[in-house]
Amino acid sequence: MAFTKPTEYKAGTSSDRAVAQHIRHTKSVEAGRKLARIVKHVDPDTKTKAARTRLEKDLSGWLRFHGGEAFSSPWSPDHTRILAKITTAMNKGGLFSLAMPRGGGKSTILKWVTAYVLLTGRRKYVVVIAATAEMAQAIVDFIRQQITESDTLHAHYPHVTTYARATDGKAIKARYQLRADGKASGILWSKTTLVFPEVVAQDGKSYASNGAILETHGLTGAIRGKWKDTKTGKVLRPDFVILDDPQDRSSAESPSQCAMRERIITGDVLGLAGPKKRIAAVMTCTIIRKGDLADRFLDHALHPEWQGEICRLVNKWPKAQETLWKEYEKIYREETSEGRGFGKATEFYKIHRAAMDDGADVSWESRIRDGEISALQTAENLLIETGTQFWAEYQNEPIEEGAGDILYHLDAKLICSRIADRDPYIMPEWVVTSIFSTDINPSYALTSAVVGFGKDQTAAVMWYGLFEKPPLPVKNDMPQQERARKVFEALVIHGKELAALRCRNDGWYVDASGEYFDSVQRFCAGSQQLCGIQAMAATGSAGRNYKPFGKNVVGQPRENCHMRSDFADGRRRKWLNWHADYWREVAQRAWLGSVGSPGSLSLFKGVHGDFADQICREELKTKGVGLSGKLEWIWKTNSGKHDYGDVMAQAFAGAAWGGIGTSGSSRREVEPMKMRVLAQPKGW
């Protein structure tokens, strides 16, 4: 193959001009791209600078000016005191723990305090820690939003906001952003971290906010050993920590989690500043239960290094709390239960306001909800609406476990020990009434029991079991009409099984709560013809929702149960409504008595492990009376089914409606039970 001789290069040829043009174009493009990445800000005028300097000397004024509507109401004395402590922490250091009522604005204050600290340069490396990483991240999102959208911040701090706005919220734009001299601005955006730009003023001086860092973490995440290298080579460590509600309800209920979180705060968090420096920290919290994380850090004896401050919604209750305010509560509950609102209760308050306000001291006079006329009325309505939770959420004074009646311990081993000397299906001679009780859980089974009661409420379980046959289970993805039909058909088949026991039925109560209310009502109306046994629909209501009054109450209520009715499907429907908390406790306490003792509850011979486990899965943790005079229960529901517990509570309520309650029998004498042996159906 022959090779041609290369052409000799000569300057000024067309090739040379093309290369030169390409070089110029490349440089032009690069210069254009670099220019596009350059961000310049304009300092505010002298008047605006003076206003900024004046505001920065007063945290409360700064918050009002830049926070706008979030702080439109006057500060309460508690707010003023807390802002003073936060200011001390920022400027001089120290550890402050602050408990405020729900809705008192503590989280909003903390978010704006974080912005203040960073923009004014009071602290250079702020770490925000919350119960979870997601909760903490909300503060980064808030700061990012404010420095890109707030007009007042942009007017006072253009050396931050101009660069933030230029990123368009994109991390890559922040990474490649340049300042006027062509050097990187230093701004950084990420999911959990925000770094402010490092720029200089027109007079060549640096800004106090230059390079300020905000990081967020969940308390149980990796928070040890935090540090950053600055452009000058100096190592920067966290110098201010904000702990925003570092516990949630789940961790507050667990002593082991409280202890773990306490160790993290006293060890990892307070050690963030390094081995030779003390860190400044502010913790806002709510006491969920006595002895929880918040309660411990607010206790000066346990943590004297933390200056604790507890704020309450009501500092002192009015003199008429047990008189006029009780009348108010009755009106409020009656009116709201019928859907008429609380206007009538407000009119009552207007008439008697002088007497009802006398002696009261509400912490924040401006905290008034729509439709209410005073902060005291708002507090009283919250007390009615939230029950025992009011004391934790709004007073930071949770009701202690054991308040009110003495609590009890119930476990499966104890229940399995309550076995009488009788076989299943055998009815003791002292039984005067038998109650059938069925709980509906159509996704897997109907759960039933037959319980006999004596005149003194001594009770015996004669049989219990599950109906798990077709047409069950009912699946959630089925059409609603099909689900209702399957529940109806299951009740018909199961009713025939119960009728085959050939035991006198003094009441078969079928759970009608929730979605299947109409189906159960329709079944109960025709149950005698469908399966040879009469059924009655029943609904259990938690204590705070149990109302034995109103237009649809039929006759006189009995012991924590009453009959209700309405008109639907062209007919009158009736059902038993019972106080679920009250009868669950009574049914559980019955196991505490020795077999055969008055008011006790016993089982037949056999193995009852699953039955006993289900009875114990709801534990009574708190029971107490608030100033409203209303007794309420707080239960801890452990994992697993608790259907037999519901069945037994409903059986006790059914017996009470039949005249056998905690005070013995109030029923008229009826014909004695003749059959003492139930006929066991085939296949059971």
DOKELO-774826 format. One record per residue (C-alpha): residue number from 0; z, y, x. Coordinates in steps of 0.1 Angstrom, whole numbers, padded with zeros to 4 digits. Each point is the difference from the previous one (the first is absolute). Example, Ala and Ser with C-alpha at 12.3 -4.5 7.8 and 13.67 -1.06 7.14 Angstrom:
! DOKELO-774826
0,0078,-0045,0123
1,-0007,0034,0014
//
This chain:
! DOKELO-774826
0,0000,0000,0000
1,-0009,0034,0014
2,0025,0029,0000
3,-0011,0036,-0006
4,0013,0026,0023
5,0027,0022,-0016
6,-0009,0035,-0008
7,0017,0025,0023
8,0026,0023,-0017
9,-0008,0036,0001
10,0023,0028,-0012
11,-0011,0019,-0030
12,-0018,-0028,-0017
13,0002,-0008,-0037
14,0025,-0029,0008
15,0023,0025,0018
16,0000,0023,-0029
17,0008,-0028,-0024
18,0030,-0011,0020
19,0013,0035,0003
20,-0004,0005,-0038
21,0019,-0032,-0007
22,0029,0011,0023
23,0002,0033,-0017
24,-0001,-0016,-0034
25,0027,-0025,0009
26,0023,0028,0013
27,-0007,0020,-0031
28,0010,-0029,-0022
29,0031,-0007,0020
30,0010,0037,-0001
31,-0006,0001,-0037
32,0021,-0030,-0006
33,0027,0013,0022
34,-0001,0034,-0018
35,0002,-0018,-0034
36,0033,-0016,0012
37,0015,0032,0011
38,0025,0015,-0025
39,0013,0036,0003
40,0028,0016,-0020
41,0008,0036,-0006
42,0037,0011,0003
43,0015,0018,-0031
44,0004,0037,0000
45,0032,0017,0011
46,0014,0003,-0035
47,-0005,-0037,-0007
48,0015,-0009,0033
49,0031,0021,-0008
50,0003,-0017,-0034
51,-0003,-0034,0016
52,0027,0008,0025
53,0023,0012,-0027
54,-0005,-0031,-0021
55,0006,-0024,0029
56,0035,0014,0004
57,0009,-0012,-0035
58,-0008,-0036,-0009
59,0007,0004,-0038
60,-0023,0031,-0001
61,-0027,-0018,0020
62,0001,-0030,-0024
63,-0003,0023,-0030
64,-0029,0019,0014
65,-0021,-0029,0011
66,0013,-0027,-0024
67,-0009,0022,-0030
68,0005,-0018,-0033
69,0020,-0028,0016
70,0029,0024,0005
71,-0005,0023,-0029
72,0035,-0005,-0015
73,0030,0017,0016
74,0019,-0020,0026
75,0032,-0016,-0011
76,0032,0004,0022
77,-0007,-0036,0012
78,-0035,0009,0011
79,0012,0030,0019
80,0027,-0020,0018
81,-0024,-0028,0009
82,-0027,0024,0013
83,0027,0015,0022
84,0008,-0034,0014
85,-0037,-0008,0006
86,-0004,0033,0018
87,0030,-0009,0023
88,-0015,-0034,0008
89,-0034,0016,0009
90,0014,0028,0021
91,0031,-0015,0016
92,-0002,-0037,-0006
93,0024,-0024,-0017
94,-0001,-0028,-0026
95,0001,0008,-0037
96,-0001,-0024,-0030
97,-0006,0015,-0034
98,0002,-0018,-0034
99,-0016,0019,-0028
100,-0007,-0009,-0037
101,-0033,-0015,-0010
102,-0024,0029,-0008
103,0019,0024,0021
104,-0030,0006,0022
105,0013,-0016,0032
106,-0033,-0017,0009
107,-0020,0032,-0007
108,0024,0020,0021
109,-0003,-0025,0029
110,-0038,0001,-0001
111,-0001,0038,0003
112,0028,0000,0026
113,-0022,-0023,0021
114,-0029,0025,-0003
115,0024,0028,0009
116,0014,-0018,0031
117,-0035,-0008,0013
118,-0017,0034,-0007
119,0028,0021,0013
120,0005,-0022,0031
121,0038,-0005,-0007
122,-0006,-0036,0011
123,-0029,-0015,0018
124,0002,-0037,-0008
125,0010,-0009,-0036
126,0004,-0035,-0012
127,0002,-0007,-0037
128,0015,-0033,-0011
129,0002,-0014,-0035
130,0009,-0033,-0016
131,-0036,-0012,0004
132,-0030,0011,0021
133,-0019,0009,-0032
134,0028,0024,-0011
135,0001,0017,0034
136,-0038,0003,0002
137,0001,0022,-0031
138,0015,0028,0021
139,-0029,-0001,0025
140,-0024,0002,-0029
141,0020,0029,-0015
142,0000,0020,0033
143,-0037,-0007,0005
144,-0008,0012,-0035
145,0020,0032,0004
146,-0015,0011,0034
147,-0035,-0006,-0014
148,0004,0015,-0034
149,0029,0025,-0002
150,-0013,0036,0001
151,0034,0014,0009
152,0004,-0023,0030
153,-0036,0009,0010
154,0008,0037,0000
155,0032,-0004,0021
156,-0010,-0030,0023
157,-0038,0001,0005
158,0006,-0013,0035
159,0008,-0034,-0017
160,-0018,0001,-0034
161,-0034,0011,0014
162,-0002,-0030,0022
163,0014,-0023,-0027
164,-0026,0012,-0025
165,-0028,-0005,0024
166,0006,-0037,0002
167,-0009,-0005,-0036
168,0027,-0026,-0001
169,-0018,-0022,0025
170,0017,-0015,0030
171,-0031,-0001,0021
172,-0007,0037,-0005
173,0036,0007,0011
174,-0005,-0022,0031
175,-0030,0019,0012
176,0010,0035,-0011
177,-0001,0028,0027
178,0016,0033,0002
179,-0016,0033,0011
180,0001,-0008,0038
181,-0018,-0033,-0006
182,0031,-0021,0006
183,0013,-0025,-0025
184,0022,0016,-0027
185,0024,-0029,0001
186,0002,-0004,-0038
187,0005,-0036,-0011
188,-0003,-0017,-0034
189,0010,-0035,-0008
190,0016,-0020,-0029
191,0036,0004,0014
192,-0003,0028,0026
193,-0010,0037,0001
194,-0002,0021,0031
195,-0005,0038,-0002
196,-0026,0017,0021
197,0008,0016,0034
198,-0017,0035,0000
199,0008,0034,0013
200,0003,0034,-0017
201,-0022,0030,0006
202,0026,0013,0025
203,-0002,-0033,0019
204,0034,-0013,-0011
205,0006,-0035,-0014
206,0012,-0006,-0036
207,0034,-0016,-0007
208,-0017,-0026,-0021
209,-0024,-0011,0028
210,0000,-0038,0004
211,0026,-0006,-0027
212,0001,-0037,-0010
213,0008,-0016,-0033
214,0004,-0038,-0002
215,0011,-0021,-0030
216,0015,-0035,-0002
217,0017,-0024,-0023
218,0036,-0006,0010
219,-0005,-0036,0008
220,-0032,0006,0020
221,-0004,0004,0037
222,0017,0033,0007
223,0016,-0006,0034
224,-0013,0017,0032
225,-0020,0029,-0015
226,-0015,0024,0026
227,-0032,0020,0006
228,-0016,0013,0033
229,-0009,0037,-0002
230,-0030,0016,0017
231,0024,0014,0027
232,0013,-0035,0008
233,0033,0005,-0018
234,0014,-0028,-0020
235,0008,0011,-0036
236,0026,-0020,-0020
237,0010,0004,-0037
238,0025,0029,-0004
239,0003,0001,-0038
240,0002,-0029,-0025
241,-0002,0002,-0038
242,0012,-0030,-0019
243,-0013,0002,-0035
244,0018,-0025,-0023
245,0002,-0027,0027
246,0009,-0027,-0026
247,-0015,-0012,-0032
248,0017,-0019,-0029
249,-0008,-0034,0014
250,0016,0007,0035
251,0029,0019,-0016
252,0010,-0031,-0020
253,0000,-0021,0032
254,0031,0004,0023
255,-0019,-0017,0028
256,-0030,0024,-0003
257,0024,0030,-0002
258,0017,-0012,0032
259,-0034,-0005,0018
260,-0012,0035,-0010
261,0032,0015,0011
262,-0004,-0016,0034
263,-0036,0013,0003
264,0011,0036,-0008
265,0030,0001,0023
266,-0019,-0018,0028
267,-0037,0004,-0001
268,-0004,0033,-0019
269,0028,0019,0018
270,-0013,-0013,0033
271,-0035,0014,-0005
272,0007,0032,0021
273,0007,-0021,0031
274,0031,-0010,0019
275,0012,0035,0010
276,-0007,0020,-0031
277,0014,0001,-0036
278,-0024,0002,-0028
279,0002,0022,-0031
280,-0003,-0018,-0033
281,0001,0007,-0038
282,0003,-0029,-0024
283,-0005,0005,-0038
284,0012,-0029,-0021
285,0013,-0012,-0034
286,0030,-0024,-0003
287,-0013,-0029,-0020
288,0031,-0021,0002
289,0034,0002,0017
290,-0001,-0011,0036
291,-0038,0004,0003
292,-0018,0017,0029
293,0003,0035,-0015
294,0036,-0004,-0009
295,0009,-0011,0035
296,-0017,0029,0018
297,0016,0025,-0025
298,0035,-0015,0008
299,0016,0023,0027
300,0024,-0028,0009
301,-0028,-0025,0008
302,-0025,0025,0015
303,0019,0031,0011
304,-0031,0010,0022
305,-0019,0007,-0033
306,0009,0031,-0019
307,-0003,-0014,-0036
308,-0005,0020,-0031
309,0000,-0015,-0035
310,-0015,0020,-0029
311,0003,-0008,-0037
312,-0019,0010,-0031
313,0033,0007,-0018
314,0030,0012,0020
315,0023,0001,-0030
316,-0005,-0014,-0035
317,0007,0021,-0031
318,0033,-0003,-0019
319,-0019,-0012,-0031
320,-0016,-0030,0019
321,0019,-0025,-0021
322,-0003,0018,-0033
323,-0029,0024,-0008
324,-0023,-0016,0026
325,0006,-0034,-0015
326,-0011,0013,-0033
327,-0030,0015,0017
328,-0008,-0033,0016
329,0001,-0018,-0034
330,-0024,0025,-0015
331,-0023,-0002,0031
332,-0002,-0038,-0001
333,-0005,-0002,-0038
334,-0028,0026,0000
335,-0019,-0012,0031
336,0002,-0036,-0012
337,-0019,0010,-0031
338,-0026,0019,0020
339,0012,0035,-0010
340,0009,0013,0034
341,0033,0018,0008
342,-0006,0032,-0019
343,0029,-0006,-0024
344,0023,-0007,0029
345,-0010,0033,0016
346,0008,0018,-0033
347,0034,-0016,0001
348,0005,0012,0036
349,-0011,0036,-0009
350,0026,0001,-0028
351,0029,-0013,0022
352,-0012,0012,0034
353,0030,0021,0009
354,0023,-0029,-0005
355,-0024,-0026,0015
356,-0005,0021,0032
357,0037,0008,0005
358,0013,-0013,0033
359,-0033,-0012,0013
360,-0014,0006,0035
361,-0036,-0009,0005
362,-0012,0001,0036
363,-0035,0015,-0007
364,-0001,0024,-0030
365,-0038,0002,0002
366,-0006,-0037,-0004
367,-0011,0000,-0037
368,-0027,-0023,-0013
369,-0025,0010,-0027
370,0015,0001,-0034
371,0036,0003,0013
372,0020,0032,0000
373,0024,-0004,0029
374,0006,-0020,0032
375,0030,-0016,-0016
376,-0021,-0013,-0029
377,-0025,-0014,0025
378,0028,-0018,0018
379,0014,-0014,-0032
380,-0034,-0012,-0012
381,-0006,-0017,0034
382,0034,-0017,-0004
383,-0010,-0014,-0034
384,-0035,-0010,0012
385,0009,-0017,0033
386,0034,-0015,-0008
387,0020,-0013,0029
388,-0028,0008,0024
389,0008,0037,-0005
390,0031,-0003,0022
391,-0021,-0012,0030
392,-0032,0020,-0005
393,0015,0033,-0010
394,0037,0000,0010
395,-0001,-0021,0032
396,0029,-0018,-0015
397,-0012,-0035,-0010
398,0022,-0021,-0021
399,0018,-0024,0022
400,-0004,-0037,-0006
401,0029,-0011,-0020
402,0004,0033,-0018
403,0009,-0006,-0036
404,0008,-0037,-0008
405,0007,-0024,0028
406,-0032,-0017,0011
407,-0003,-0037,0004
408,-0016,-0025,0023
409,-0023,-0026,-0015
410,-0019,-0027,0019
411,-0019,-0032,-0008
412,0027,-0022,0014
413,0026,0014,-0025
414,-0024,-0004,-0029
415,-0008,-0036,0009
416,0037,-0007,0000
417,0004,0010,-0036
418,-0011,-0034,-0014
419,0019,-0014,-0030
420,0004,-0037,-0007
421,-0029,-0003,-0023
422,-0036,-0011,0001
423,-0030,0022,-0008
424,-0007,0005,-0037
425,0036,-0005,-0008
426,0017,0028,-0020
427,0038,0004,0006
428,0022,-0002,-0031
429,0011,0036,0002
430,-0036,0014,-0003
431,-0004,0019,-0033
432,-0034,0015,0006
433,-0031,-0008,0021
434,-0024,0025,0014
435,-0035,-0007,0012
436,-0013,0025,0026
437,-0035,0003,0015
438,-0013,0023,0027
439,-0038,0006,0002
440,-0017,-0001,0034
441,-0034,-0012,-0010
442,-0015,0001,0035
443,0019,-0033,0006
444,0024,-0011,-0028
445,0022,0007,-0030
446,0037,-0004,0010
447,0025,-0012,-0026
448,0036,-0011,-0005
449,0022,-0012,-0028
450,0035,0013,0002
451,0029,-0008,-0022
452,0029,0025,-0006
453,0035,-0004,-0012
454,0020,0025,-0019
455,0015,0015,0032
456,-0034,0003,0016
457,0005,-0031,0021
458,-0036,-0012,0006
459,-0017,-0032,0010
460,-0036,-0004,0012
461,-0013,-0031,-0019
462,-0035,0001,0013
463,-0024,0022,0020
464,-0036,-0005,0011
465,-0035,0014,0005
466,-0031,-0001,-0021
467,-0029,-0002,0025
468,-0027,-0018,-0020
469,-0033,0013,-0011
470,-0009,0026,-0013
471,0021,0014,0029
472,-0003,0014,0025
473,-0014,0034,-0011
474,-0019,0018,0027
475,-0001,0038,0004
476,-0038,0001,0002
477,-0003,-0015,-0035
478,-0009,0024,-0028
479,0031,0014,-0017
480,-0009,-0017,-0033
481,-0003,-0034,0017
482,0034,0005,0018
483,0017,0008,-0033
484,-0016,-0030,-0017
485,0012,-0024,0027
486,0036,0013,-0002
487,0000,-0004,-0038
488,-0013,-0036,0003
489,0025,-0009,0027
490,0028,0013,-0022
491,-0012,-0022,-0029
492,-0001,-0032,0022
493,0033,0008,0017
494,0016,0008,-0034
495,-0009,-0034,-0012
496,0017,-0015,0030
497,0032,0020,-0007
498,-0001,-0009,-0036
499,-0001,-0037,0010
500,0035,0004,0015
501,0012,-0001,-0036
502,0028,0024,0008
503,0011,0026,-0024
504,-0017,0033,0010
505,0023,0030,-0005
506,-0025,0022,0018
507,-0030,-0006,0022
508,-0005,0032,0019
509,-0034,0005,0017
510,-0005,0027,0026
511,-0025,0025,-0013
512,0002,0026,0028
513,-0032,0015,0014
514,-0036,-0010,-0007
515,0006,-0029,-0024
516,0022,0018,-0025
517,-0026,-0002,-0028
518,-0008,-0036,0007
519,0037,-0010,-0001
520,0005,0020,-0032
521,-0029,-0017,-0017
522,0012,-0035,0011
523,0036,0007,-0011
524,-0012,0010,-0035
525,-0016,-0034,-0005
526,0020,-0022,0023
527,0018,-0019,-0028
528,-0034,-0011,-0014
529,-0017,-0005,0034
530,0027,-0021,0017
531,0029,-0006,-0023
532,0025,0024,0017
533,0007,0036,-0007
534,-0004,0024,0029
535,0011,0036,0005
536,-0016,0025,0025
537,0024,0016,0025
538,-0003,0028,0026
539,0026,0008,0027
540,0004,0036,0011
541,0017,0012,0032
542,0032,0020,-0005
543,-0016,0034,0005
544,-0027,-0008,-0026
545,0022,-0018,-0025
546,0003,0022,-0032
547,0016,-0016,-0030
548,-0011,0029,-0022
549,-0031,0015,-0014
550,-0022,-0003,-0030
551,-0011,-0036,0005
552,0035,-0014,0004
553,0008,-0024,-0029
554,0036,-0003,-0011
555,0031,0003,0022
556,-0002,-0008,0037
557,0022,-0028,0012
558,0014,-0006,0035
559,-0027,0016,0022
560,-0028,-0013,-0022
561,-0016,0012,-0032
562,-0030,-0007,-0022
563,-0031,0022,0001
564,-0031,0001,-0022
565,-0034,0016,-0004
566,-0030,-0004,-0022
567,-0032,-0015,0014
568,-0028,-0024,-0009
569,0008,0007,-0037
570,0035,-0013,0002
571,0036,0008,0011
572,0009,-0013,0034
573,0036,-0005,0013
574,0014,-0008,0034
575,0033,-0002,0018
576,0005,0027,0026
577,0028,-0008,0025
578,0017,0017,0029
579,-0015,-0020,0030
580,0025,0012,0026
581,0031,-0006,-0021
582,-0010,-0035,-0011
583,-0013,-0011,0034
584,0034,0009,0015
585,0019,-0018,-0028
586,-0022,-0031,0004
587,0006,0000,0038
588,0037,0005,-0002
589,0003,-0029,-0024
590,-0007,-0023,0030
591,0031,0013,0017
592,0023,-0017,-0024
593,0012,-0036,0003
594,-0019,-0025,-0022
595,0014,0001,-0035
596,0019,0032,0004
597,-0005,0028,-0026
598,-0032,0019,0006
599,-0012,-0025,0027
600,-0034,-0015,0004
601,-0007,-0036,0010
602,-0029,-0024,0007
603,-0007,-0036,-0008
604,0000,-0028,0026
605,-0029,0001,0025
606,-0015,0020,0028
607,-0005,0037,-0008
608,-0011,0016,0033
609,-0030,0021,-0012
610,0017,0010,-0032
611,0031,0012,0020
612,-0022,0018,0026
613,-0017,0020,-0028
614,0033,0010,-0016
615,0011,0015,0033
616,-0032,0019,0010
617,0012,0031,-0017
618,0031,0014,0016
619,0021,0028,-0015
620,0004,0024,0029
621,0013,0031,-0018
622,0016,0008,-0033
623,0016,0033,-0008
624,0005,0029,-0024
625,-0014,0034,0008
626,0013,0033,-0013
627,-0024,-0005,-0029
628,0023,-0028,-0012
629,-0028,-0026,0000
630,0006,-0033,0017
631,-0029,-0013,0021
632,-0009,-0030,0021
633,-0020,-0003,0032
634,-0013,-0035,0008
635,-0015,-0014,0031
636,-0028,-0024,-0008
637,-0006,-0026,0027
638,-0033,-0017,0006
639,-0009,-0028,-0023
640,0000,-0006,-0037
641,0030,0009,-0022
642,-0012,-0011,-0034
643,0030,-0023,-0008
644,0022,0030,0006
645,-0020,0020,-0026
646,0001,-0030,-0024
647,0038,-0003,0003
648,0006,0037,-0005
649,-0022,0000,-0031
650,0019,-0030,-0014
651,0033,0019,0004
652,-0015,0030,-0018
653,-0013,-0022,-0028
654,0034,-0016,-0004
655,0015,0035,-0002
656,-0025,0010,-0028
657,0012,-0032,-0017
658,0036,0011,0001
659,0013,-0015,0032
660,0006,0025,0027
661,0025,0008,0028
662,0028,0006,-0025
663,-0005,-0034,-0017
664,-0015,-0008,-0033
665,-0006,0026,-0027
666,-0022,-0022,-0021
667,0008,-0016,-0033
668,0008,-0037,0002
669,-0031,-0021,-0004
670,-0005,-0037,-0005
671,0011,-0019,0031
672,-0027,-0014,0023
673,-0006,-0036,-0011
674,-0023,-0012,0027
675,0016,-0002,0034
676,-0029,-0018,0018
677,-0034,0017,0002
678,-0030,-0021,-0004
679,-0018,-0001,0034
680,-0038,0003,-0007
681,-0023,-0024,0018
682,-0014,0012,0033
683,0030,0023,0008
//
